[in-house]
Structures are given as C-alpha cells and as structure tokens.
C-alpha cells in the first residue's frame, strides 16, 4: 500500500470552498482505499488530507482522472500552499486490508 498525509493551507476565508471541492471529487478513484479530508482545528485555513492507495501507481494515475483534474484547477487559485507532507506505507487498520 501507499499512503500520503499532508497539510494544505487555503487563502483566508476559502477553506470551506476548497473543502467542498475536495469532498465532491472523492468519488470513484481506482485503487483508492481511503481518502479523508479534515479541518485543522488550530488553523482556520488549514486542511489535512490522509490518503491510502493500493499502490503509488494508482495514486499517480488518479491525477489524470477528469474529475481530479477539474478539482485541482478549481481549487488551485484558493490554495496558499502545502506543508508537512509525509509518504507512508500503510500496513492495515480499520477499513483497510491487512498488508
């Protein structure tokens, strides 16, 4: 499995709009086992995204999906930056297959 955890920071006052875009895009993504979008409780502009994929190839292929490309294009002008990215190797957990 392949995992990513990262923080996205939106422009002031744009977090709700970006959250809405991200949640609309999390429909069918082949190979995606978990995609969790969360508000940062200490940063009013912060969003944490936690992803689990069956492989890095599936993650990389998702970036070419029309719905994902559309979401990236719509959200990009409202994003101030990214930080705290970690690449992980999930080994299981509630809702995930055992490694």
N, C-alpha and C positions, 0 to 999 in steps of 0.2 A: 504494500500500500504506500501511498504518497500523501503527505499532509502539508498544509501551509496554515500558518497563523500570522495575521498581520493587522496593523492598525492603519486606518485611513482617516485623514483629517479633512473635513469639508470646510469650505468658506463659511464665514459667520452666517448663521441663520439658514443654512442649506442642508443641514443634516437630515431633517425629516424627508425632504425631497429625494435625497440620494438613497436613503433607506428604502423608500417606496420603489425606486427604480431597481435597486438590488433585489428586493423581495419579489418583484414581478418577473425577474429574469431567472429565478431559481426553479424553473420547471424541469423538463426532461433534459438532463445533461448526461449523455452516455458515460458510464464509469464513475459518476459522482455518487459516493456513498453517504456523504453528509456535507451540508453547506449551511453554516449557522452565521447569521448576521446579528450583531448585538451593539447596543448603545454603550459607550464608555460612560460609567456613572460619575467619573470625576472630570470629564472634559465634554462640554456641551457640543463640541464639534467633532468628537471622536466616534469612530465606528470600528469595531473589531470583527474580522471575518475569519472563521475557522473552517477549513475545508479538508475533507478526506476523499481521496480518489483511489480507484483500484490500481492506478499506475500514473507515473509522470506523463506518459504519452497521452493518456485520456485527458489529463488536465490541459496539456498543451493543445490538444485537438479542440477542446471546448472554446478556446479563444477565437476559433474560426467559425463558430456557430453564428448564424444570422442574428438570433436574439441576443447573444452575448455581445456581439459587435455593436448592435444598436444601443444596448445599455451602456457600454463603455463610452460611445460617442455622446450620449445624452448626459452622462454623469461627469465626464472629464472637465467641463468648464466650471463645475461646482466643487472640484477637489483641490484642496490646498497642498496635499502631499501624502506620502506613505512613510511609515516607520515601523520599527520593532518587528520586522518580518523574520519568521523562523520557518525553516523547512524541517519537517518531522517525518518519521517513519512510524505510523500508527501500527500497533500490534493487536488491537482489538478494543473492546469496550461495549457498553450497552448500545445495541443497534448496529454494531459492526461485526463482520465475520472475524473469527479468530485467524490470526496470521499463520 
